[in-house]
Amino acid sequence: MPTPPILSNKHYAEPSVFTAENLLREARRQKSLTPAEVPRICVLDPDGDIVRWLVGTQRAQRHPHWPCYDTELLSFRQDEVQFGIVGCAVGASFAVLVAEELFASGCELLISVTSAGQLVAIKDPPYFVLIERALRDEGTSYHYLPPADFSHLGSHLLSTLDGAFIHTAVPVYRGATWTTDAPFRETASAVARCVDLGIMGVEMEAAALYAFAEARRKPVVCLAHVTNQMARIEGDFEKGAAGGSQDALHVVELVARAWLRAAAGKAAEV
């Protein structure tokens, strides 16, 4: 059986010909923008609910120097921590495209909060899962890392987040998710296999973001906001107050503060 194209002719040690840095350079030239760094901590909000809530409550401002052709970067403060946020970057390839551009623009930590469908029933949705590993059932990760079943949260980040969610009323669990490119092809057999593997939810970005993070050596944390049972019940997809935005921002802040403490401790050792 021939090797499928997505697994063939990959040269993982070779640098890319087309780079985010060069794309952004040309975008700035065309848009007459001066170079400026983005906030050091940025958030991906594939659903866009957080962005809509921030804009609706006048808590976010458009970043005037963000040159990306496809997205808008907003900035906001959450309990004195400055964040950047990009909404509606849905799916593995789009999320990684934006991740490449953010890190090329000065981002130092990227946090993704994506909506997910429940597989293993821990409790009734909504709740959050810190994604420790993600099943690679998408295409983008195979351009960054050789074939394997899972992509993983970096071990240093995993240890940094030990105890980060203890003092919160928002339920945050740890576990695995299934990253798919085709949400309307989640068959009963595929779901059953994932349940057998103990996979907690299905989403569309984490495996690719973690593969990117490992290949590029960039810190990325992915959170699944488990909000639904894939519409197999009526009244599904309820995230809670403000579309779950306030809970999501609380969890994002906990991740950011744990990372900032670790970064400060590392700097003090130098």
ABEGO torsion letter per residue (X at the ends): XBBBAAABGBBAABBBABBAAAAAAAAAAAAGBBBBBBBABBBBBAAGAAAAAAAAAGABBBBAABABAABBBBBBBBGGBBBBBBBGBBEAAAAAAAAAAAAAAGBABBBBBBBBBBABBABBOBBBBBBABBBBABAAAAAABBBBABBBBBAAAAAAABGAAABBABBBBBEBBBBBABAAABBAAAAAAAAAAGBABBBAAAAAAAAAAAAAGBBBBBBBBBABAGGABBGBGBAEBGGGAAAAAAAAAAAAAAAAAAAAAAAAAX
